[in-house]
Amino acid sequence: MKIGIIDSFSAAHYIPGHRKCGRLHGHNYKVIVKIPVKYHANKITVDFHTLKRHLHNVLETLDHRDITKLGLYTAEDIALYIKHEMGKRMNTDVDVIVFETDSNFVEVD
């Protein structure tokens, strides 16, 4: 079983050498984070508030910034960064989906 939350952030980036995305531009990213839990009848497995707080703190490091200055160029880079940071905070494996647009996404599990 997994539980998950959704949050979002806005950031600018560019991809060096890409014909279109090589210019600085921005996206409104949507992020889905899921973590495995063990079900226990009538008990909270992980408090959603805790998960939301940690994801919010991670996304604050990216929000309204030029994320290429953080070494993040692609949606894949962003997903791996969020997975790493959330894994440290939650002390568990984390699945991450990053939507760069409504129809383009990357998933890391």
Stockholm file with secondary structure:
# STOCKHOLM 1.0

chainA/1-109         MKIGIIDSFSAAHYIPGHRKCGRLHGHNYKVIVKIPVKYHANKITVDFHTLKRHLHNVLETLDHRDITKLGLYTAEDIALYIKHEMGKRMNTDVDVIVFETDSNFVEVD
#=GR chainA/1-109 SS CEEEEEEEEEEEECCTTCTTTTSCEEEEEEEEEEEECCCCTTSCSSCHHHHHHHHHHHHHTTTTSBGGGGTCCSHHHHHHHHHHHHHHHHTSCCEEEEESSSSCEEEEC
#=GC SS_cons         CEEEEEEEEEEEECCTTCTTTTSCEEEEEEEEEEEECCCCTTSCSSCHHHHHHHHHHHHHTTTTSBGGGGTCCSHHHHHHHHHHHHHHHHTSCCEEEEESSSSCEEEEC
//
